[in-house]
Amino acid sequence: MMRLFWMVCLATSLLTGCAVISVADAATSLAVGVVKTTVKIAGAVVDVAIPDEDTEENPAK
């Protein structure tokens, strides 16, 4: 019984490191997603604010 207790304690201490890495990975993924979305929105705003000259004067052939 004592051996099982120590194995559970050891496993628990090792898994806390995995949990910390998992939380850090989730936070990083969220930050990257936010930056990608912000860049896409900013690009769309710039496309709307600065129209292409070719579309009005010289239509594509």
N, CA, C and O atoms as a Tinker XYZ file with bonds, in Angstrom:
   244  protein
     1  N      0.828000   -1.197000    0.000000    73     2
     2  CA     0.000000    0.000000    0.000000    64     1     3
     3  C      0.870000    1.258000    0.000000    63     2     4     5
     4  O      0.560000    2.244000   -0.668000    81     3
     5  N      1.960000    1.202000    0.760000    73     3     6
     6  CA     2.844000    2.361000    0.837000    64     5     7
     7  C      3.524000    2.608000   -0.519000    63     6     8     9
     8  O      3.759000    3.753000   -0.905000    81     7
     9  N      3.830000    1.535000   -1.223000    73     7    10
    10  CA     4.463000    1.679000   -2.531000    64     9    11
    11  C      3.517000    2.392000   -3.507000    63    10    12    13
    12  O      3.946000    3.252000   -4.277000    81    11
    13  N      2.250000    2.034000   -3.469000    73    11    14
    14  CA     1.260000    2.673000   -4.327000    64    13    15
    15  C      1.135000    4.164000   -3.997000    63    14    16    17
    16  O      1.006000    4.994000   -4.896000    81    15
    17  N      1.173000    4.491000   -2.726000    73    15    18
    18  CA     1.102000    5.889000   -2.307000    64    17    19
    19  C      2.258000    6.695000   -2.896000    63    18    20    21
    20  O      2.052000    7.784000   -3.430000    81    19
    21  N      3.468000    6.159000   -2.797000    73    19    22
    22  CA     4.633000    6.873000   -3.311000    64    21    23
    23  C      4.611000    6.956000   -4.831000    63    22    24    25
    24  O      5.071000    7.948000   -5.396000    81    23
    25  N      4.088000    5.940000   -5.501000    73    23    26
    26  CA     3.979000    5.991000   -6.967000    64    25    27
    27  C      2.989000    7.072000   -7.395000    63    26    28    29
    28  O      3.227000    7.787000   -8.368000    81    27
    29  N      1.888000    7.187000   -6.674000    73    27    30
    30  CA     0.896000    8.220000   -6.975000    64    29    31
    31  C      1.479000    9.611000   -6.718000    63    30    32    33
    32  O      1.253000   10.538000   -7.496000    81    31
    33  N      2.226000    9.749000   -5.630000    73    31    34
    34  CA     2.860000   11.041000   -5.333000    64    33    35
    35  C      3.866000   11.421000   -6.419000    63    34    36    37
    36  O      3.919000   12.573000   -6.848000    81    35
    37  N      4.658000   10.450000   -6.857000    73    35    38
    38  CA     5.638000   10.707000   -7.905000    64    37    39
    39  C      4.956000   11.083000   -9.220000    63    38    40    41
    40  O      5.358000   12.035000   -9.888000    81    39
    41  N      3.927000   10.329000   -9.580000    73    39    42
    42  CA     3.202000   10.607000  -10.828000    64    41    43
    43  C      2.554000   11.987000  -10.779000    63    42    44    45
    44  O      2.568000   12.717000  -11.771000    81    43
    45  N      1.995000   12.342000   -9.644000    73    43    46
    46  CA     1.354000   13.657000   -9.499000    64    45    47
    47  C      2.360000   14.786000   -9.637000    63    46    48    49
    48  O      2.072000   15.802000  -10.271000    81    47
    49  N      3.531000   14.617000   -9.052000    73    47    50
    50  CA     4.542000   15.672000   -9.154000    64    49    51
    51  C      5.068000   15.804000  -10.583000    63    50    52    53
    52  O      5.405000   16.903000  -11.022000    81    51
    53  N      5.139000   14.702000  -11.299000    73    51    54
    54  CA     5.597000   14.771000  -12.689000    64    53    55
    55  C      4.535000   15.376000  -13.604000    63    54    56    57
    56  O      4.864000   16.081000  -14.558000    81    55
    57  N      3.286000   15.109000  -13.322000    73    55    58
    58  CA     2.219000   15.607000  -14.182000    64    57    59
    59  C      1.965000   17.102000  -14.003000    63    58    60    61
    60  O      1.409000   17.734000  -14.901000    81    59
    61  N      2.353000   17.677000  -12.883000    73    59    62
    62  CA     2.154000   19.119000  -12.710000    64    61    63
    63  C      3.011000   19.890000  -13.705000    63    62    64    65
    64  O      2.605000   20.952000  -14.176000    81    63
    65  N      4.191000   19.369000  -14.030000    73    63    66
    66  CA     5.017000   20.008000  -15.045000    64    65    67
    67  C      4.333000   19.996000  -16.394000    63    66    68    69
    68  O      4.402000   20.976000  -17.136000    81    67
    69  N      3.675000   18.900000  -16.719000    73    67    70
    70  CA     2.940000   18.804000  -17.983000    64    69    71
    71  C      1.780000   19.792000  -18.012000    63    70    72    73
    72  O      1.479000   20.382000  -19.050000    81    71
    73  N      1.132000   19.968000  -16.861000    73    71    74
    74  CA     0.015000   20.902000  -16.787000    64    73    75
    75  C      0.492000   22.329000  -17.006000    63    74    76    77
    76  O     -0.188000   23.111000  -17.671000    81    75
    77  N      1.647000   22.678000  -16.459000    73    75    78
    78  CA     2.191000   24.027000  -16.634000    64    77    79
    79  C      2.527000   24.265000  -18.101000    63    78    80    81
    80  O      2.227000   25.329000  -18.644000    81    79
    81  N      3.141000   23.293000  -18.735000    73    79    82
    82  CA     3.474000   23.412000  -20.162000    64    81    83
    83  C      2.204000   23.522000  -20.984000    63    82    84    85
    84  O      2.144000   24.295000  -21.941000    81    83
    85  N      1.197000   22.758000  -20.620000    73    83    86
    86  CA    -0.066000   22.784000  -21.348000    64    85    87
    87  C     -0.741000   24.155000  -21.251000    63    86    88    89
    88  O     -1.270000   24.655000  -22.244000    81    87
    89  N     -0.726000   24.755000  -20.081000    73    87    90
    90  CA    -1.325000   26.087000  -19.902000    64    89    91
    91  C     -0.535000   27.135000  -20.677000    63    90    92    93
    92  O     -1.119000   28.018000  -21.305000    81    91
    93  N      0.786000   27.041000  -20.634000    73    91    94
    94  CA     1.617000   27.997000  -21.371000    64    93    95
    95  C      1.389000   27.857000  -22.871000    63    94    96    97
    96  O      1.343000   28.856000  -23.588000    81    95
    97  N      1.247000   26.623000  -23.347000    73    95    98
    98  CA     0.996000   26.388000  -24.767000    64    97    99
    99  C     -0.358000   26.958000  -25.178000    63    98   100   101
   100  O     -0.481000   27.548000  -26.251000    81    99
   101  N     -1.361000   26.789000  -24.346000    73    99   102
   102  CA    -2.687000   27.336000  -24.645000    64   101   103
   103  C     -2.656000   28.861000  -24.686000    63   102   104   105
   104  O     -3.288000   29.469000  -25.550000    81   103
   105  N     -1.934000   29.478000  -23.768000    73   103   106
   106  CA    -1.839000   30.942000  -23.748000    64   105   107
   107  C     -1.115000   31.453000  -24.989000    63   106   108   109
   108  O     -1.504000   32.467000  -25.567000    81   107
   109  N     -0.069000   30.753000  -25.392000    73   107   110
   110  CA     0.667000   31.148000  -26.593000    64   109   111
   111  C     -0.195000   31.012000  -27.828000    63   110   112   113
   112  O     -0.193000   31.892000  -28.689000    81   111
   113  N     -0.934000   29.918000  -27.925000    73   111   114
   114  CA    -1.819000   29.713000  -29.070000    64   113   115
   115  C     -2.885000   30.801000  -29.146000    63   114   116   117
   116  O     -3.217000   31.281000  -30.230000    81   115
   117  N     -3.413000   31.183000  -27.997000    73   115   118
   118  CA    -4.415000   32.246000  -27.966000    64   117   119
   119  C     -3.817000   33.574000  -28.419000    63   118   120   121
   120  O     -4.440000   34.305000  -29.188000    81   119
   121  N     -2.626000   33.886000  -27.952000    73   119   122
   122  CA    -1.982000   35.145000  -28.342000    64   121   123
   123  C     -1.696000   35.173000  -29.836000    63   122   124   125
   124  O     -1.893000   36.202000  -30.483000    81   123
   125  N     -1.237000   34.062000  -30.389000    73   123   126
   126  CA    -0.962000   34.006000  -31.833000    64   125   127
   127  C     -2.260000   34.174000  -32.614000    63   126   128   129
   128  O     -2.283000   34.868000  -33.630000    81   127
   129  N     -3.322000   33.558000  -32.160000    73   127   130
   130  CA    -4.617000   33.701000  -32.827000    64   129   131
   131  C     -5.120000   35.133000  -32.813000    63   130   132   133
   132  O     -5.662000   35.613000  -33.809000    81   131
   133  N     -4.945000   35.812000  -31.703000    73   131   134
   134  CA    -5.379000   37.215000  -31.588000    64   133   135
   135  C     -4.573000   38.089000  -32.538000    63   134   136   137
   136  O     -5.135000   38.963000  -33.198000    81   135
   137  N     -3.265000   37.866000  -32.616000    73   135   138
   138  CA    -2.418000   38.674000  -33.500000    64   137   139
   139  C     -2.786000   38.426000  -34.959000    63   138   140   141
   140  O     -2.870000   39.373000  -35.742000    81   139
   141  N     -3.006000   37.173000  -35.335000    73   139   142
   142  CA    -3.389000   36.866000  -36.718000    64   141   143
   143  C     -4.699000   37.547000  -37.093000    63   142   144   145
   144  O     -4.825000   38.108000  -38.182000    81   143
   145  N     -5.667000   37.496000  -36.193000    73   143   146
   146  CA    -6.959000   38.128000  -36.459000    64   145   147
   147  C     -6.813000   39.636000  -36.576000    63   146   148   149
   148  O     -7.427000   40.246000  -37.451000    81   147
   149  N     -6.018000   40.241000  -35.719000    73   147   150
   150  CA    -5.808000   41.688000  -35.762000    64   149   151
   151  C     -5.138000   42.099000  -37.072000    63   150   152   153
   152  O     -5.510000   43.110000  -37.668000    81   151
   153  N     -4.169000   41.332000  -37.515000    73   151   154
   154  CA    -3.480000   41.648000  -38.763000    64   153   155
   155  C     -4.427000   41.510000  -39.949000    63   154   156   157
   156  O     -4.387000   42.331000  -40.866000    81   155
   157  N     -5.267000   40.498000  -39.947000    73   155   158
   158  CA    -6.233000   40.323000  -41.037000    64   157   159
   159  C     -7.227000   41.485000  -41.087000    63   158   160   161
   160  O     -7.557000   41.984000  -42.162000    81   159
   161  N     -7.697000   41.908000  -39.917000    73   159   162
   162  CA    -8.643000   43.029000  -39.867000    64   161   163
   163  C     -7.967000   44.311000  -40.335000    63   162   164   165
   164  O     -8.561000   45.083000  -41.087000    81   163
   165  N     -6.732000   44.546000  -39.900000    73   163   166
   166  CA    -6.012000   45.747000  -40.314000    64   165   167
   167  C     -5.772000   45.727000  -41.825000    63   166   168   169
   168  O     -5.877000   46.765000  -42.479000    81   167
   169  N     -5.454000   44.568000  -42.381000    73   167   170
   170  CA    -5.266000   44.452000  -43.825000    64   169   171
   171  C     -6.547000   44.737000  -44.583000    63   170   172   173
   172  O     -6.514000   45.377000  -45.634000    81   171
   173  N     -7.668000   44.275000  -44.070000    73   171   174
   174  CA    -8.949000   44.538000  -44.720000    64   173   175
   175  C     -9.286000   46.019000  -44.672000    63   174   176   177
   176  O     -9.811000   46.561000  -45.644000    81   175
   177  N     -8.995000   46.682000  -43.564000    73   175   178
   178  CA    -9.265000   48.118000  -43.445000    64   177   179
   179  C     -8.398000   48.894000  -44.431000    63   178   180   181
   180  O     -8.873000   49.843000  -45.053000    81   179
   181  N     -7.144000   48.507000  -44.580000    73   179   182
   182  CA    -6.256000   49.183000  -45.524000    64   181   183
   183  C     -6.742000   48.959000  -46.951000    63   182   184   185
   184  O     -6.700000   49.882000  -47.764000    81   183
   185  N     -7.201000   47.755000  -47.269000    73   183   186
   186  CA    -7.723000   47.482000  -48.618000    64   185   187
   187  C     -8.946000   48.332000  -48.935000    63   186   188   189
   188  O     -9.128000   48.770000  -50.071000    81   187
   189  N     -9.774000   48.562000  -47.938000    73   187   190
   190  CA   -10.959000   49.394000  -48.159000    64   189   191
   191  C    -10.571000   50.865000  -48.276000    63   190   192   193
   192  O    -11.136000   51.590000  -49.095000    81   191
   193  N     -9.614000   51.310000  -47.465000    73   191   194
   194  CA    -9.226000   52.716000  -47.452000    64   193   195
   195  C     -8.420000   53.111000  -48.684000    63   194   196   197
   196  O     -8.511000   54.251000  -49.139000    81   195
   197  N     -7.643000   52.198000  -49.225000    73   195   198
   198  CA    -6.809000   52.490000  -50.387000    64   197   199
   199  C     -7.279000   51.614000  -51.544000    63   198   200   201
   200  O     -6.844000   50.470000  -51.673000    81   199
   201  N     -8.163000   52.144000  -52.384000    73   199   202
   202  CA    -8.683000   51.328000  -53.487000    64   201   203
   203  C     -7.608000   51.098000  -54.557000    63   202   204   205
   204  O     -6.682000   51.894000  -54.710000    81   203
   205  N     -7.754000   50.011000  -55.279000    73   203   206
   206  CA    -6.842000   49.716000  -56.381000    64   205   207
   207  C     -7.144000   50.650000  -57.549000    63   206   208   209
   208  O     -8.309000   50.885000  -57.870000    81   207
   209  N     -6.109000   51.179000  -58.180000    73   207   210
   210  CA    -6.297000   52.075000  -59.317000    64   209   211
   211  C     -6.693000   51.301000  -60.569000    63   210   212   213
   212  O     -7.406000   51.826000  -61.425000    81   211
   213  N     -6.243000   50.077000  -60.678000    73   211   214
   214  CA    -6.511000   49.293000  -61.872000    64   213   215
   215  C     -7.984000   48.948000  -62.038000    63   214   216   217
   216  O     -8.437000   48.791000  -63.171000    81   215
   217  N     -8.734000   48.826000  -60.984000    73   215   218
   218  CA   -10.126000   48.395000  -61.099000    64   217   219
   219  C    -11.009000   49.465000  -61.743000    63   218   220   221
   220  O    -11.971000   49.125000  -62.432000    81   219
   221  N    -10.709000   50.736000  -61.538000    73   219   222
   222  CA   -11.561000   51.775000  -62.083000    64   221   223
   223  C    -11.089000   52.249000  -63.462000    63   222   224   225
   224  O    -11.905000   52.381000  -64.375000    81   223
   225  N     -9.815000   52.503000  -63.623000    73   223   226
   226  CA    -9.310000   53.075000  -64.861000    64   225   227
   227  C     -9.001000   52.016000  -65.916000    63   226   228   229
   228  O     -9.415000   52.150000  -67.068000    81   227
   229  N     -8.291000   50.986000  -65.538000    73   227   230
   230  CA    -7.889000   49.950000  -66.474000    64   229   231
   231  C     -8.388000   48.586000  -65.982000    63   230   232   233
   232  O     -7.713000   47.916000  -65.200000    81   231
   233  N     -9.558000   48.191000  -66.440000    73   231   234
   234  CA   -10.075000   46.895000  -65.972000    64   233   235
   235  C     -9.167000   45.756000  -66.430000    63   234   236   237
   236  O     -8.563000   45.831000  -67.500000    81   235
   237  N     -9.076000   44.728000  -65.640000    73   235   238
   238  CA    -8.225000   43.582000  -65.977000    64   237   239
   239  C     -8.780000   42.871000  -67.197000    63   238   240   241
   240  O     -9.991000   42.737000  -67.374000    81   239
   241  N     -7.853000   42.421000  -68.033000    73   239   242
   242  CA    -8.293000   41.752000  -69.262000    64   241   243
   243  C     -8.403000   40.280000  -69.069000    63   242   244
   244  O     -8.760000   39.560000  -70.001000    81   243
